[in-house]
Amino acid sequence: MNSSQSAAATLEHAPAFRTRALSNRSFVIGSALTLLLVATALLSLVWTPYSPYEMDLPGRLQPPNPGHWLGTDPFGRDVASLLLMGARASIMVGVIAVGIGLVIGTALGLLAAARRGWVEEVIMRLADFGFAFPAILSAIMLTAVFGAGIANAIVAIGLYNIPTFARITRASANAIWSREFVLAARACGKGPFSITLEHVLPNIMPVLIVQATIRFAIAILAEAALSYLGLGTQPPQPSWGRMLSEAQTLLFQAPLLAVFPGVAIAVAVLGLNLLGDGLRDLLDPRLARQR
């Protein structure tokens, strides 16, 4: 039984899987931090202490107080409200950008593994070419042509994810194509398309889930970096990265303005990385035993 089959068997025994999950420290902590991030974003849909777009210049740069739990920024906006809205922007960018990479990259990787030959060679060389353009460089090029904005940032991050998913999918799928049950399916007359959907894709799903979780964390970092540079989320939409950018000139006057969004980014990325690490252990128990 291969690792993917053992993962599927584990999922079929929900009580045992739940017990192992609760005993996995990385999974528990990562899940808690990730749920906190999601809950924060959902809360911003229905409630924020103040409007994140409402400026109060006489009340600018207030320290944390009962009226403004985390203080106010240089424009008098409530920092807690900005953080809540920034979580929503980070999740939106992460979900869409990782979705672009996952769907397109997985399709290309499966095609490369199924067809082999020149098709595989062309797809892998295109993936190598894509690695030459990281998200920030792609965003700069898109900004030069179409202007700065969150849509261009999402496209840039999504394009950067495609080669990663294509390579991982192709490597994992090639391992499955050499298995006996796939050879048996081919002997029964099944075509590459049917084998890919019925046998290959289900067996590599655990790998893709873990990778998507890790890429989600990278997407949040990339969005924060692009917003910090002025290439991502644009005013007046709140963003953790732009909050850091606006706070950099006030580090000695109001250092907490940089601390709060920095901690938010760190907690979100840490939670997703720990969740991915925990999922890797749970979906492939051999890795856990090797530690």
C-alpha positions as CSV (number, residue, x, y, z in Angstrom):
1,M,0.0,0.0,0.0
2,N,1.4,3.4,-1.0
3,S,1.4,6.5,1.2
4,S,-1.7,8.0,-0.5
5,Q,-3.6,4.7,-0.1
6,S,-2.7,4.6,3.6
7,A,-3.9,8.2,3.9
8,A,-7.2,7.3,2.3
9,A,-7.6,4.3,4.7
10,T,-6.8,6.6,7.6
11,L,-9.6,9.0,6.6
12,E,-12.0,6.1,6.4
13,H,-11.5,5.4,10.1
14,A,-12.6,8.8,11.4
15,P,-12.3,8.1,15.2
16,A,-8.7,6.9,14.9
17,F,-7.8,9.7,12.6
18,R,-9.4,12.2,15.0
19,T,-7.4,10.7,17.9
20,R,-4.1,11.0,15.9
21,A,-5.0,14.6,14.9
22,L,-5.7,15.7,18.4
23,S,-2.4,14.2,19.5
24,N,-0.5,16.0,16.8
25,R,0.8,19.3,18.3
26,S,1.5,21.0,15.0
27,F,-1.9,20.2,13.6
28,V,-3.8,21.4,16.8
29,I,-1.9,24.7,17.1
30,G,-2.0,25.3,13.3
31,S,-5.7,24.6,13.2
32,A,-6.4,26.9,16.1
33,L,-4.4,29.8,14.6
34,T,-5.9,29.2,11.1
35,L,-9.4,29.2,12.6
36,L,-8.6,32.4,14.4
37,L,-7.6,34.0,11.1
38,V,-10.8,32.8,9.4
39,A,-13.0,33.9,12.3
40,T,-11.4,37.3,12.3
41,A,-12.2,37.7,8.6
42,L,-15.7,36.4,9.0
43,L,-16.3,38.8,11.9
44,S,-15.2,41.7,9.7
45,L,-18.1,40.9,7.4
46,V,-20.7,41.7,10.1
47,W,-19.0,43.9,12.7
48,T,-16.0,46.2,13.2
49,P,-15.5,48.5,16.2
50,Y,-15.5,51.5,13.8
51,S,-15.7,52.0,10.1
52,P,-12.2,51.3,8.7
53,Y,-12.7,54.1,6.3
54,E,-13.7,56.7,8.9
55,M,-11.0,59.3,9.6
56,D,-10.7,61.3,12.7
57,L,-7.7,63.6,12.4
58,P,-8.0,65.2,15.8
59,G,-7.9,61.7,17.3
60,R,-4.8,60.5,15.3
61,L,-2.1,58.4,16.8
62,Q,-3.9,57.5,20.0
63,P,-2.4,54.7,22.1
64,P,-4.5,51.7,23.0
65,N,-7.4,52.9,25.2
66,P,-11.0,51.8,26.1
67,G,-12.4,53.7,23.1
68,H,-9.8,52.3,20.6
69,W,-8.5,49.0,21.8
70,L,-5.4,49.1,19.6
71,G,-5.2,52.8,19.2
72,T,-5.5,54.9,16.0
73,D,-3.4,55.4,12.9
74,P,-2.0,58.6,11.4
75,F,-5.4,59.3,9.9
76,G,-7.3,58.7,13.1
77,R,-8.7,55.3,11.9
78,D,-9.3,52.6,14.4
79,V,-6.4,50.1,14.2
80,A,-8.5,47.1,15.4
81,S,-11.0,47.7,12.6
82,L,-8.2,47.9,10.0
83,L,-6.7,44.6,11.3
84,L,-10.1,42.9,11.0
85,M,-10.6,44.1,7.4
86,G,-7.0,43.3,6.6
87,A,-7.6,39.6,7.5
88,R,-10.4,39.5,4.9
89,A,-8.1,40.9,2.2
90,S,-5.4,38.4,3.1
91,I,-7.7,35.4,2.9
92,M,-9.3,36.6,-0.3
93,V,-6.0,37.0,-2.0
94,G,-4.7,33.6,-0.6
95,V,-7.8,31.6,-1.7
96,I,-8.0,33.0,-5.2
97,A,-4.2,33.0,-5.9
98,V,-3.7,29.5,-4.5
99,G,-6.9,28.4,-6.4
100,I,-5.4,29.6,-9.7
101,G,-2.2,27.8,-9.1
102,L,-3.9,24.6,-7.8
103,V,-6.3,24.3,-10.7
104,I,-4.0,25.2,-13.6
105,G,-0.8,23.7,-12.1
106,T,-2.5,20.4,-11.2
107,A,-4.0,20.1,-14.7
108,L,-0.7,20.7,-16.4
109,G,1.1,18.3,-14.0
110,L,-1.4,15.6,-14.6
111,L,-1.2,16.1,-18.4
112,A,2.6,15.9,-18.3
113,A,2.5,12.7,-16.3
114,A,-0.2,11.1,-18.5
115,R,1.2,12.0,-22.0
116,R,5.0,12.0,-21.3
117,G,7.3,12.7,-24.3
118,W,7.4,16.1,-25.8
119,V,4.2,17.2,-24.0
120,E,5.9,16.6,-20.6
121,E,9.1,18.3,-21.8
122,V,7.2,21.4,-23.0
123,I,5.2,21.8,-19.8
124,M,8.2,21.3,-17.5
125,R,10.3,23.9,-19.5
126,L,7.4,26.4,-19.2
127,A,7.4,25.7,-15.5
128,D,11.1,26.4,-15.3
129,F,10.5,29.6,-17.2
130,G,7.7,30.6,-14.7
131,F,10.1,30.2,-11.8
132,A,12.2,33.0,-13.3
133,F,9.4,35.4,-12.5
134,P,8.6,35.6,-8.7
135,A,5.4,37.1,-7.5
136,I,6.9,40.6,-6.8
137,L,8.6,40.8,-10.2
138,S,5.4,39.7,-12.0
139,A,3.4,42.2,-10.0
140,I,5.8,45.0,-11.1
141,M,5.4,44.0,-14.7
142,L,1.6,43.8,-14.5
143,T,1.5,47.2,-12.6
144,A,3.6,48.8,-15.4
145,V,1.0,47.6,-17.9
146,F,-2.3,47.7,-16.1
147,G,-1.7,49.8,-13.0
148,A,-1.5,48.8,-9.3
149,G,-4.4,46.9,-7.7
150,I,-5.4,43.9,-5.7
151,A,-6.5,42.1,-8.9
152,N,-3.1,42.3,-10.5
153,A,-1.5,41.1,-7.2
154,I,-3.8,38.1,-7.2
155,V,-2.9,37.3,-10.8
156,A,0.8,37.7,-10.1
157,I,0.8,35.4,-7.0
158,G,-1.5,32.9,-8.8
159,L,0.9,32.7,-11.8
160,Y,3.8,32.2,-9.5
161,N,2.0,29.2,-7.9
162,I,1.3,27.4,-11.2
163,P,4.9,26.0,-11.8
164,T,5.1,24.8,-8.2
165,F,1.9,22.8,-8.4
166,A,2.7,21.6,-11.9
167,R,6.1,20.1,-10.7
168,I,4.7,18.6,-7.5
169,T,1.7,17.1,-9.4
170,R,3.8,15.7,-12.1
171,A,6.3,14.1,-9.7
172,S,3.6,12.6,-7.5
173,A,1.6,11.4,-10.5
174,N,4.6,9.7,-12.1
175,A,5.0,7.7,-9.0
176,I,1.4,6.6,-9.1
177,W,1.5,5.7,-12.8
178,S,4.2,3.1,-12.1
179,R,2.0,1.3,-9.5
180,E,0.5,-2.1,-10.1
181,F,-3.1,-1.0,-9.9
182,V,-2.6,1.5,-12.6
183,L,-0.9,-1.1,-14.8
184,A,-3.9,-3.3,-14.2
185,A,-6.3,-0.5,-15.2
186,R,-4.4,0.0,-18.4
187,A,-4.5,-3.7,-19.1
188,C,-8.3,-3.6,-18.7
189,G,-8.5,-1.0,-21.5
190,K,-8.9,2.2,-19.6
191,G,-7.5,5.3,-21.2
192,P,-5.1,7.9,-19.8
193,F,-8.0,10.3,-19.0
194,S,-10.0,7.8,-17.1
195,I,-6.9,6.5,-15.2
196,T,-6.0,10.1,-14.3
197,L,-9.4,10.9,-12.8
198,E,-10.1,7.6,-11.2
199,H,-6.7,6.5,-9.9
200,V,-4.0,9.1,-10.1
201,L,-5.8,12.3,-8.9
202,P,-7.4,10.7,-5.8
203,N,-4.1,9.2,-4.7
204,I,-2.2,12.5,-5.0
205,M,-4.8,14.7,-3.3
206,P,-3.1,14.5,0.2
207,V,0.1,15.9,-1.4
208,L,-1.9,18.7,-3.1
209,I,-3.8,19.6,0.1
210,V,-0.6,19.9,2.1
211,Q,1.0,22.0,-0.6
212,A,-2.0,24.3,-1.0
213,T,-1.9,25.0,2.8
214,I,1.8,25.9,2.6
215,R,1.3,28.0,-0.5
216,F,-1.6,29.8,1.2
217,A,0.9,31.1,3.9
218,I,3.3,32.2,1.1
219,A,0.4,34.0,-0.7
220,I,-0.4,36.0,2.5
221,L,3.3,37.0,2.8
222,A,3.4,37.9,-0.9
223,E,0.3,40.0,-0.6
224,A,1.7,41.8,2.4
225,A,4.9,42.5,0.6
226,L,3.2,43.8,-2.5
227,S,0.9,46.0,-0.5
228,Y,3.9,47.3,1.4
229,L,5.5,48.3,-1.9
230,G,2.2,49.9,-3.1
231,L,1.6,47.2,-5.7
232,G,-1.2,45.3,-4.0
233,T,-4.3,46.4,-2.1
234,Q,-4.9,50.1,-2.8
235,P,-6.4,52.8,-0.5
236,P,-8.8,53.0,1.1
237,Q,-9.1,49.2,1.3
238,P,-7.2,48.1,4.5
239,S,-4.3,45.7,4.2
240,W,-1.7,44.5,6.7
241,G,1.1,45.2,4.3
242,R,0.1,48.8,3.7
243,M,-0.4,49.3,7.4
244,L,3.3,48.4,7.9
245,S,4.2,50.7,5.1
246,E,2.3,53.6,6.7
247,A,3.8,52.9,10.1
248,Q,7.5,52.8,9.0
249,T,7.9,56.6,9.3
250,L,6.4,56.5,12.8
251,L,8.5,53.7,14.4
252,F,9.8,56.0,17.2
253,Q,6.6,58.0,17.6
254,A,4.1,55.1,17.6
255,P,5.9,51.7,17.3
256,L,2.7,49.7,18.0
257,L,1.4,50.7,14.6
258,A,4.0,48.4,13.1
259,V,3.8,45.7,15.8
260,F,0.1,44.9,15.4
261,P,0.0,44.2,11.6
262,G,3.4,42.5,11.9
263,V,2.1,40.1,14.6
264,A,-1.0,39.5,12.5
265,I,1.0,38.4,9.5
266,A,3.4,36.3,11.6
267,V,0.5,34.5,13.4
268,A,-1.4,33.8,10.1
269,V,1.7,32.4,8.4
270,L,2.8,30.4,11.4
271,G,-0.7,28.9,11.8
272,L,-0.9,27.8,8.1
273,N,2.7,26.4,8.1
274,L,2.0,24.4,11.3
275,L,-1.3,23.2,9.8
276,G,0.5,22.1,6.7
277,D,3.2,20.3,8.7
278,G,0.5,18.6,10.8
279,L,-1.4,17.5,7.7
280,R,1.7,16.1,6.2
281,D,2.3,13.9,9.3
282,L,-1.3,12.8,9.5
283,L,-1.7,12.0,5.8
284,D,1.7,10.2,5.6
285,P,2.3,8.6,9.0
286,R,5.8,7.4,7.9
287,L,7.0,11.0,8.1
288,A,5.9,11.2,11.7
289,R,7.7,8.0,12.6
290,Q,10.9,9.3,11.0
291,R,11.0,12.4,13.3
